[in-house]
Amino acid sequence: MSTREWDVVIVGAGPAGSATAARLVSSGHRVLLLDREEFPRPKPCGECLSPAAVDALGSLGALPLVRAAPHVPIVGWRILPHEANAFTGSFPDEGEGIGIARVTLDPILVELARRRGADVRIGARVVDLLREEGRVVGVKLGGRGASEEIRARLVVGADGLRSVVVRRLGLLRRAPRLRKLALTAHLEGVAPLDFRGEMHLFPWGCVGLAAVGGGRTNVSVVTTGDEKRALAGLRDDYFDAVVARTPVLSGGRRVTGVLATGPFDWPTRSAVADGALLVGDAAGYYDPFTGQGVYRALHGAALAAAAAHAALESGDTSAAALAGYERARRRAFSSSERLQHAIEALVSRPGLMRVLSKRLTARPALADALVAVTGDVRPVRSLFSPRLLASVLV
Ligand SMILES: Cc1cc2nc3c(=O)[nH]c(=O)nc-3n(C[C@H](O)[C@H](O)[C@H](O)COP(=O)(O)OP(=O)(O)OC[C@H]3O[C@@H](n4cnc5c(N)ncnc54)[C@H](O)[C@@H]3O)c2cc1C
């Protein structure tokens, strides 16, 4: 057992964990950041950062490092519904997104946390939580015959979907639903995308495209959970078959392995517990369609770090002392979560989608407004302005 007690142990060095670590060491806390993987590690992701995620990288102080790495600016989205009009939406002038591979982005953020003063241990898998009198007082590492206990005043679960911290805390609201699965890989040789992400919708799911720099395009195939059996052991064949029948990808050559992930729908009851809090996907995730996950991870990290700092300073890291974080998360994310559900309902109804895409093609301002909201540049309520609503109805 380690005799040292850390102020904070963070489980998971994805964007949420690294950003929380960088912020907390900057506030003077002793932080240990753990990840089970070696970096760079691939992460199934559309790799398209919204303008709000770019701003969040700026407020973290990471943007110059990100801009110095291979990336592609993204000015908006082109949506191509099945057998209906395609439409294009642009981010507002003040906001630009970025396409960047996670094997590039994530190590930059880990390194930022390390340079600010966090201790980073990679290849360290957390298997359980330490508890005393009902509260979390640390984590237990395991795997490959090794076992170690690490004590901390606060444990942050930033370990993504299938979070072990969430499961050990018993905070999963219900079992995850396998509504969808995703397969992602990089292709070279795809025709340039005009600095936009593209989403191709089909009755069976969708294919998302984003240039990520270095001549590569991220291709994310999202299909229904019913395909689970077809995918078992056949993910490369399945992915390559989708690429072969998607005209815009003709000429593309897969240059990475295919990563599979799902289910995405991991709802939590709360993001705080006595001695612990959750951030990023671990705090709850629904669906990758609108590509807001990295923003939620980075902005959530800012909210988590502020709450953790206040709790550590007061000497009280109970759930009650951390409750303000739970409320701040709800204020920040609940309206975009409702919008995600609404968009999913629309996209799964081709008839409705045909009507809507006609309107959006004819009224580019409406498409821009939708893209601005899903890029977290404008609040969801901006979609309900009388002027915009009138333009939908006439
Ligand atoms: C198909 C798909 C497409 C997506 N597309 C986009 C997109 O285009 N844009 C966007 O913004 N978001 C997108 N997202 C969402 C985005 O990928 C996530 O929201 C984001 O990665 C969340 O960051 P995180 O730090 O919370 O978790 P992660 O990035 O998952 O990091 C979690 C880390 O925890 C580590 N870990 C896990 N368990 C343990 C353990 N027991 N011990 C130690 N370490 C552990 C993992 O190794 C990992 O490094 C997409 C998601 C999917 C599935």
The ligand as an SDF file (V2000), in Angstrom:
LIG
                    3D

 53 58  0  0  0  0  0  0  0  0999 V2000
  -18.5380    6.6890  -32.1720 C   0  0  0  0  0  0  0  0  0  0  0  0
  -18.3010    7.9210  -31.3700 C   0  0  0  0  0  0  0  0  0  0  0  0
  -18.0980    9.1260  -32.0330 C   0  0  0  0  0  0  0  0  0  0  0  0
  -17.8860   10.2890  -31.2980 C   0  0  0  0  0  0  0  0  0  0  0  0
  -17.6390   11.4310  -31.9760 N   0  0  0  0  0  0  0  0  0  0  0  0
  -17.3780   12.5730  -31.3030 C   0  0  0  0  0  0  0  0  0  0  0  0
  -17.0270   13.7670  -31.9830 C   0  0  0  0  0  0  0  0  0  0  0  0
  -16.9180   13.8040  -33.2140 O   0  0  0  0  0  0  0  0  0  0  0  0
  -16.7940   14.8810  -31.2500 N   0  0  0  0  0  0  0  0  0  0  0  0
  -16.8890   14.8840  -29.8820 C   0  0  0  0  0  0  0  0  0  0  0  0
  -16.6780   15.9230  -29.2590 O   0  0  0  0  0  0  0  0  0  0  0  0
  -17.1820   13.7470  -29.2020 N   0  0  0  0  0  0  0  0  0  0  0  0
  -17.4180   12.5960  -29.8760 C   0  0  0  0  0  0  0  0  0  0  0  0
  -17.6690   11.4410  -29.1890 N   0  0  0  0  0  0  0  0  0  0  0  0
  -17.6760   11.4480  -27.7210 C   0  0  0  0  0  0  0  0  0  0  0  0
  -16.2530   11.5330  -27.1560 C   0  0  0  0  0  0  0  0  0  0  0  0
  -15.4370   10.5490  -27.7450 O   0  0  0  0  0  0  0  0  0  0  0  0
  -16.2910   11.3310  -25.6470 C   0  0  0  0  0  0  0  0  0  0  0  0
  -17.3610   12.0860  -25.1110 O   0  0  0  0  0  0  0  0  0  0  0  0
  -14.9850   11.7720  -24.9720 C   0  0  0  0  0  0  0  0  0  0  0  0
  -13.9350   10.9290  -25.3570 O   0  0  0  0  0  0  0  0  0  0  0  0
  -15.1450   11.7320  -23.4540 C   0  0  0  0  0  0  0  0  0  0  0  0
  -13.9070   11.9540  -22.8480 O   0  0  0  0  0  0  0  0  0  0  0  0
  -13.5870   11.3000  -21.4220 P   0  0  0  0  0  0  0  0  0  0  0  0
  -12.2810   11.8620  -21.0010 O   0  0  0  0  0  0  0  0  0  0  0  0
  -14.7700   11.4370  -20.5380 O   0  0  0  0  0  0  0  0  0  0  0  0
  -13.4810    9.7330  -21.6990 O   0  0  0  0  0  0  0  0  0  0  0  0
  -12.4430    8.9210  -22.5930 P   0  0  0  0  0  0  0  0  0  0  0  0
  -11.9280    9.7510  -23.6850 O   0  0  0  0  0  0  0  0  0  0  0  0
  -13.1400    7.6500  -22.9290 O   0  0  0  0  0  0  0  0  0  0  0  0
  -11.2250    8.6060  -21.6100 O   0  0  0  0  0  0  0  0  0  0  0  0
  -11.3940    7.7030  -20.5440 C   0  0  0  0  0  0  0  0  0  0  0  0
  -10.0240    7.1770  -20.1620 C   0  0  0  0  0  0  0  0  0  0  0  0
  -10.1610    6.3590  -19.0000 O   0  0  0  0  0  0  0  0  0  0  0  0
   -9.2850    5.2560  -19.0980 C   0  0  0  0  0  0  0  0  0  0  0  0
   -9.8110    4.1880  -18.2350 N   0  0  0  0  0  0  0  0  0  0  0  0
  -10.9700    3.5090  -18.4020 C   0  0  0  0  0  0  0  0  0  0  0  0
  -11.1160    2.6120  -17.4060 N   0  0  0  0  0  0  0  0  0  0  0  0
  -10.0350    2.7280  -16.5960 C   0  0  0  0  0  0  0  0  0  0  0  0
   -9.6210    2.0680  -15.4020 C   0  0  0  0  0  0  0  0  0  0  0  0
  -10.3630    1.0950  -14.8630 N   0  0  0  0  0  0  0  0  0  0  0  0
   -8.4510    2.4430  -14.8410 N   0  0  0  0  0  0  0  0  0  0  0  0
   -7.6910    3.4210  -15.3990 C   0  0  0  0  0  0  0  0  0  0  0  0
   -8.0330    4.0750  -16.5350 N   0  0  0  0  0  0  0  0  0  0  0  0
   -9.1960    3.7470  -17.1100 C   0  0  0  0  0  0  0  0  0  0  0  0
   -9.3170    4.9140  -20.5740 C   0  0  0  0  0  0  0  0  0  0  0  0
   -8.1620    4.1890  -20.9530 O   0  0  0  0  0  0  0  0  0  0  0  0
   -9.3870    6.2870  -21.2220 C   0  0  0  0  0  0  0  0  0  0  0  0
   -8.1050    6.7840  -21.5580 O   0  0  0  0  0  0  0  0  0  0  0  0
  -17.8920   10.2550  -29.8890 C   0  0  0  0  0  0  0  0  0  0  0  0
  -18.0800    9.0480  -29.2230 C   0  0  0  0  0  0  0  0  0  0  0  0
  -18.2810    7.8960  -29.9450 C   0  0  0  0  0  0  0  0  0  0  0  0
  -18.4730    6.6110  -29.2120 C   0  0  0  0  0  0  0  0  0  0  0  0
  1  2  1  0
  2  3  1  0
  2 52  2  0
  3  4  2  0
  4  5  1  0
  4 50  1  0
  5  6  2  0
  6  7  1  0
  6 13  1  0
  7  8  2  0
  7  9  1  0
  9 10  1  0
 10 11  2  0
 10 12  1  0
 12 13  2  0
 13 14  1  0
 14 15  1  0
 14 50  1  0
 15 16  1  0
 16 17  1  0
 16 18  1  0
 18 19  1  0
 18 20  1  0
 20 21  1  0
 20 22  1  0
 22 23  1  0
 23 24  1  0
 24 25  2  0
 24 26  1  0
 24 27  1  0
 27 28  1  0
 28 29  2  0
 28 30  1  0
 28 31  1  0
 31 32  1  0
 32 33  1  0
 33 34  1  0
 33 48  1  0
 34 35  1  0
 35 36  1  0
 35 46  1  0
 36 37  1  0
 36 45  1  0
 37 38  2  0
 38 39  1  0
 39 40  1  0
 39 45  2  0
 40 41  1  0
 40 42  2  0
 42 43  1  0
 43 44  2  0
 44 45  1  0
 46 47  1  0
 46 48  1  0
 48 49  1  0
 50 51  2  0
 51 52  1  0
 52 53  1  0
M  END
$$$$
